[in-house]
Amino acid sequence: MRIGERYKVKCEPLIFAGQELQFVQSLKYLGVHFLASRKIKCSVDNARLKFYRSFNAIYARSKGAQSELVTLNHTV
C-alpha cells in the first residue's frame, strides 16, 4: 500500500524472500483499517458494522425486541 502524492502511480514490483509483494488499497494493522490515498486515512466502517451486528444480536434476545423502530441499522 502507498500513501502520498504518487499513491496511484504504478511502480516497480518489490521482491521479498524471492516473491513479489502485492500492492493493496487497504490494510489492517492493530485493528485499524488504513486506506491508500494522498494523506493517511483510516476507515471505521468495519468497526461500525461489527458494533451494529453485535448490538442487534444482543437486543434481539431481549424483551424490547418487539419494535422494529428500536433496531439499529447501518446507514451511510
VMD Tcl script that builds the backbone (N, CA, C; Angstrom):
set m [mol new atoms 228]
animate dup $m
set s [atomselect $m all]
$s set {name element resname resid chain x y z} {
  {N N MET 1 A 0.841 -1.168 0.000}
  {CA C MET 1 A 0.000 0.000 0.000}
  {C C MET 1 A 0.894 1.242 0.000}
  {N N ARG 2 A 0.440 2.267 -0.698}
  {CA C ARG 2 A 1.218 3.501 -0.777}
  {C C ARG 2 A 0.378 4.674 -0.300}
  {N N ILE 3 A 1.030 5.613 0.382}
  {CA C ILE 3 A 0.389 6.837 0.856}
  {C C ILE 3 A 1.256 7.998 0.415}
  {N N GLY 4 A 0.636 9.027 -0.158}
  {CA C GLY 4 A 1.384 10.201 -0.584}
  {C C GLY 4 A 0.918 10.698 -1.934}
  {N N GLU 5 A 1.580 11.719 -2.445}
  {CA C GLU 5 A 1.210 12.361 -3.702}
  {C C GLU 5 A 1.116 11.360 -4.865}
  {N N ARG 6 A 1.998 10.391 -4.894}
  {CA C ARG 6 A 2.060 9.470 -6.033}
  {C C ARG 6 A 1.498 8.083 -5.689}
  {N N TYR 7 A 0.484 8.037 -4.845}
  {CA C TYR 7 A -0.026 6.742 -4.397}
  {C C TYR 7 A -0.667 5.924 -5.517}
  {N N LYS 8 A -1.110 6.572 -6.598}
  {CA C LYS 8 A -1.739 5.845 -7.714}
  {C C LYS 8 A -0.764 5.464 -8.819}
  {N N VAL 9 A 0.445 5.984 -8.780}
  {CA C VAL 9 A 1.428 5.736 -9.838}
  {C C VAL 9 A 1.937 4.303 -9.741}
  {N N LYS 10 A 1.969 3.641 -10.890}
  {CA C LYS 10 A 2.486 2.269 -10.923}
  {C C LYS 10 A 3.994 2.315 -10.721}
  {N N CYS 11 A 4.500 1.426 -9.880}
  {CA C CYS 11 A 5.943 1.404 -9.614}
  {C C CYS 11 A 6.488 -0.006 -9.814}
  {N N GLU 12 A 7.771 -0.115 -9.746}
  {CA C GLU 12 A 8.436 -1.403 -9.906}
  {C C GLU 12 A 8.004 -2.352 -8.792}
  {N N PRO 13 A 7.879 -3.626 -9.093}
  {CA C PRO 13 A 7.485 -4.588 -8.052}
  {C C PRO 13 A 8.555 -4.732 -6.975}
  {N N LEU 14 A 8.112 -4.926 -5.760}
  {CA C LEU 14 A 9.024 -5.156 -4.633}
  {C C LEU 14 A 9.167 -6.660 -4.432}
  {N N ILE 15 A 10.400 -7.102 -4.243}
  {CA C ILE 15 A 10.686 -8.522 -4.055}
  {C C ILE 15 A 11.128 -8.746 -2.616}
  {N N PHE 16 A 10.505 -9.720 -1.956}
  {CA C PHE 16 A 10.873 -10.078 -0.590}
  {C C PHE 16 A 10.953 -11.587 -0.505}
  {N N ALA 17 A 12.083 -12.117 -0.079}
  {CA C ALA 17 A 12.319 -13.560 0.038}
  {C C ALA 17 A 12.010 -14.269 -1.277}
  {N N GLY 18 A 12.375 -13.628 -2.382}
  {CA C GLY 18 A 12.207 -14.252 -3.688}
  {C C GLY 18 A 10.801 -14.167 -4.258}
  {N N GLN 19 A 9.872 -13.508 -3.568}
  {CA C GLN 19 A 8.497 -13.400 -4.071}
  {C C GLN 19 A 8.096 -11.938 -4.187}
  {N N GLU 20 A 7.299 -11.646 -5.198}
  {CA C GLU 20 A 6.831 -10.285 -5.416}
  {C C GLU 20 A 5.729 -9.939 -4.415}
  {N N LEU 21 A 5.857 -8.762 -3.780}
  {CA C LEU 21 A 4.841 -8.310 -2.845}
  {C C LEU 21 A 3.669 -7.705 -3.604}
  {N N GLN 22 A 2.475 -7.960 -3.126}
  {CA C GLN 22 A 1.263 -7.462 -3.766}
  {C C GLN 22 A 0.916 -6.077 -3.208}
  {N N PHE 23 A 0.592 -5.124 -4.082}
  {CA C PHE 23 A 0.131 -3.810 -3.655}
  {C C PHE 23 A -1.368 -3.886 -3.396}
  {N N VAL 24 A -1.816 -3.317 -2.280}
  {CA C VAL 24 A -3.232 -3.355 -1.898}
  {C C VAL 24 A -3.737 -1.932 -1.672}
  {N N GLN 25 A -5.059 -1.753 -1.670}
  {CA C GLN 25 A -5.669 -0.444 -1.452}
  {C C GLN 25 A -5.970 -0.175 0.015}
  {N N SER 26 A -5.996 -1.224 0.832}
  {CA C SER 26 A -6.229 -1.048 2.272}
  {C C SER 26 A -5.536 -2.172 3.026}
  {N N LEU 27 A -5.262 -1.909 4.296}
  {CA C LEU 27 A -4.678 -2.938 5.146}
  {C C LEU 27 A -5.141 -2.730 6.582}
  {N N LYS 28 A -5.072 -3.797 7.354}
  {CA C LYS 28 A -5.481 -3.760 8.754}
  {C C LYS 28 A -4.234 -3.932 9.618}
  {N N TYR 29 A -4.020 -2.974 10.536}
  {CA C TYR 29 A -2.878 -3.026 11.436}
  {C C TYR 29 A -3.377 -2.698 12.833}
  {N N LEU 30 A -3.206 -3.612 13.757}
  {CA C LEU 30 A -3.653 -3.459 15.142}
  {C C LEU 30 A -5.135 -3.094 15.216}
  {N N GLY 31 A -5.937 -3.686 14.332}
  {CA C GLY 31 A -7.380 -3.482 14.350}
  {C C GLY 31 A -7.858 -2.223 13.653}
  {N N VAL 32 A -6.929 -1.426 13.104}
  {CA C VAL 32 A -7.289 -0.193 12.404}
  {C C VAL 32 A -7.100 -0.422 10.911}
  {N N HIS 33 A -8.099 -0.044 10.110}
  {CA C HIS 33 A -8.032 -0.194 8.664}
  {C C HIS 33 A -7.507 1.097 8.042}
  {N N PHE 34 A -6.367 1.012 7.345}
  {CA C PHE 34 A -5.757 2.149 6.677}
  {C C PHE 34 A -6.038 2.051 5.188}
  {N N LEU 35 A -6.251 3.212 4.539}
  {CA C LEU 35 A -6.574 3.263 3.123}
  {C C LEU 35 A -5.471 3.975 2.353}
  {N N ALA 36 A -5.223 3.524 1.118}
  {CA C ALA 36 A -4.252 4.183 0.246}
  {C C ALA 36 A -4.859 5.495 -0.237}
  {N N SER 37 A -4.127 6.601 -0.071}
  {CA C SER 37 A -4.607 7.912 -0.514}
  {C C SER 37 A -3.467 8.924 -0.438}
  {N N ARG 38 A -3.779 10.182 -0.780}
  {CA C ARG 38 A -2.762 11.242 -0.707}
  {C C ARG 38 A -2.297 11.473 0.726}
  {N N LYS 39 A -3.242 11.445 1.664}
  {CA C LYS 39 A -2.920 11.617 3.087}
  {C C LYS 39 A -3.356 10.363 3.824}
  {N N ILE 40 A -2.814 10.133 4.994}
  {CA C ILE 40 A -3.151 8.933 5.754}
  {C C ILE 40 A -4.632 8.963 6.132}
  {N N LYS 41 A -5.337 7.876 5.819}
  {CA C LYS 41 A -6.771 7.774 6.099}
  {C C LYS 41 A -7.046 6.465 6.811}
  {N N CYS 42 A -7.985 6.518 7.743}
  {CA C CYS 42 A -8.424 5.329 8.453}
  {C C CYS 42 A -9.893 5.106 8.158}
  {N N SER 43 A -10.300 3.868 8.067}
  {CA C SER 43 A -11.694 3.530 7.827}
  {C C SER 43 A -12.285 2.932 9.101}
  {N N VAL 44 A -13.457 3.433 9.501}
  {CA C VAL 44 A -14.141 2.903 10.681}
  {C C VAL 44 A -15.371 2.092 10.290}
  {N N ASP 45 A -15.578 1.884 8.983}
  {CA C ASP 45 A -16.760 1.162 8.515}
  {C C ASP 45 A -16.834 -0.249 9.076}
  {N N ASN 46 A -15.716 -0.944 9.126}
  {CA C ASN 46 A -15.706 -2.319 9.625}
  {C C ASN 46 A -16.055 -2.370 11.108}
  {N N ALA 47 A -15.507 -1.463 11.900}
  {CA C ALA 47 A -15.811 -1.410 13.337}
  {C C ALA 47 A -17.277 -1.064 13.559}
  {N N ARG 48 A -17.789 -0.118 12.771}
  {CA C ARG 48 A -19.189 0.283 12.893}
  {C C ARG 48 A -20.112 -0.891 12.544}
  {N N LEU 49 A -19.789 -1.621 11.497}
  {CA C LEU 49 A -20.584 -2.774 11.090}
  {C C LEU 49 A -20.599 -3.844 12.180}
  {N N LYS 50 A -19.455 -4.104 12.793}
  {CA C LYS 50 A -19.388 -5.092 13.872}
  {C C LYS 50 A -20.198 -4.644 15.081}
  {N N PHE 51 A -20.178 -3.332 15.392}
  {CA C PHE 51 A -20.959 -2.817 16.510}
  {C C PHE 51 A -22.446 -3.042 16.270}
  {N N TYR 52 A -22.952 -2.647 15.105}
  {CA C TYR 52 A -24.374 -2.808 14.813}
  {C C TYR 52 A -24.785 -4.277 14.827}
  {N N ARG 53 A -23.938 -5.125 14.274}
  {CA C ARG 53 A -24.240 -6.558 14.255}
  {C C ARG 53 A -24.333 -7.103 15.679}
  {N N SER 54 A -23.384 -6.742 16.530}
  {CA C SER 54 A -23.384 -7.217 17.915}
  {C C SER 54 A -24.563 -6.660 18.701}
  {N N PHE 55 A -24.821 -5.356 18.560}
  {CA C PHE 55 A -25.932 -4.743 19.286}
  {C C PHE 55 A -27.256 -5.389 18.903}
  {N N ASN 56 A -27.497 -5.570 17.618}
  {CA C ASN 56 A -28.763 -6.154 17.174}
  {C C ASN 56 A -28.907 -7.604 17.618}
  {N N ALA 57 A -27.797 -8.347 17.668}
  {CA C ALA 57 A -27.857 -9.738 18.131}
  {C C ALA 57 A -28.232 -9.798 19.605}
  {N N ILE 58 A -27.643 -8.921 20.422}
  {CA C ILE 58 A -27.966 -8.878 21.851}
  {C C ILE 58 A -29.390 -8.379 22.054}
  {N N TYR 59 A -29.753 -7.322 21.333}
  {CA C TYR 59 A -31.072 -6.720 21.503}
  {C C TYR 59 A -32.189 -7.664 21.062}
  {N N ALA 60 A -31.919 -8.498 20.058}
  {CA C ALA 60 A -32.930 -9.445 19.577}
  {C C ALA 60 A -33.292 -10.471 20.645}
  {N N ARG 61 A -32.384 -10.710 21.568}
  {CA C ARG 61 A -32.643 -11.692 22.629}
  {C C ARG 61 A -33.272 -11.050 23.873}
  {N N SER 62 A -33.462 -9.738 23.838}
  {CA C SER 62 A -34.064 -9.058 24.980}
  {C C SER 62 A -35.574 -8.907 24.778}
  {N N LYS 63 A -36.265 -8.467 25.823}
  {CA C LYS 63 A -37.718 -8.329 25.770}
  {C C LYS 63 A -38.159 -7.176 24.878}
  {N N GLY 64 A -37.339 -6.157 24.706}
  {CA C GLY 64 A -37.729 -4.978 23.944}
  {C C GLY 64 A -37.599 -5.131 22.446}
  {N N ALA 65 A -37.308 -6.316 21.960}
  {CA C ALA 65 A -37.072 -6.510 20.537}
  {C C ALA 65 A -38.348 -6.571 19.716}
  {N N GLN 66 A -39.488 -6.301 20.306}
  {CA C GLN 66 A -40.749 -6.389 19.583}
  {C C GLN 66 A -40.916 -5.239 18.589}
  {N N SER 67 A -40.247 -4.121 18.815}
  {CA C SER 67 A -40.410 -2.950 17.964}
  {C C SER 67 A -39.283 -2.855 16.940}
  {N N GLU 68 A -39.646 -2.728 15.661}
  {CA C GLU 68 A -38.648 -2.563 14.601}
  {C C GLU 68 A -38.022 -1.180 14.635}
  {N N LEU 69 A -38.683 -0.212 15.271}
  {CA C LEU 69 A -38.163 1.142 15.337}
  {C C LEU 69 A -36.891 1.231 16.164}
  {N N VAL 70 A -36.718 0.303 17.103}
  {CA C VAL 70 A -35.577 0.371 18.009}
  {C C VAL 70 A -34.365 -0.344 17.433}
  {N N THR 71 A -34.532 -1.254 16.502}
  {CA C THR 71 A -33.428 -1.983 15.906}
  {C C THR 71 A -32.524 -1.029 15.142}
  {N N LEU 72 A -31.209 -1.111 15.364}
  {CA C LEU 72 A -30.261 -0.220 14.719}
  {C C LEU 72 A -29.937 -0.705 13.311}
  {N N ASN 73 A -29.785 0.240 12.403}
  {CA C ASN 73 A -29.395 -0.056 11.040}
  {C C ASN 73 A -28.177 0.766 10.674}
  {N N HIS 74 A -27.328 0.185 9.848}
  {CA C HIS 74 A -26.140 0.881 9.368}
  {C C HIS 74 A -26.538 1.668 8.131}
  {N N THR 75 A -26.429 2.982 8.184}
  {CA C THR 75 A -26.727 3.809 7.021}
  {C C THR 75 A -25.506 4.648 6.700}
  {N N VAL 76 A -25.271 4.837 5.458}
  {CA C VAL 76 A -24.107 5.613 5.022}
  {C C VAL 76 A -24.528 7.016 4.719}
}
mol reanalyze $m
mol bondsrecalc $m
mol representation Tube
mol addrep $m
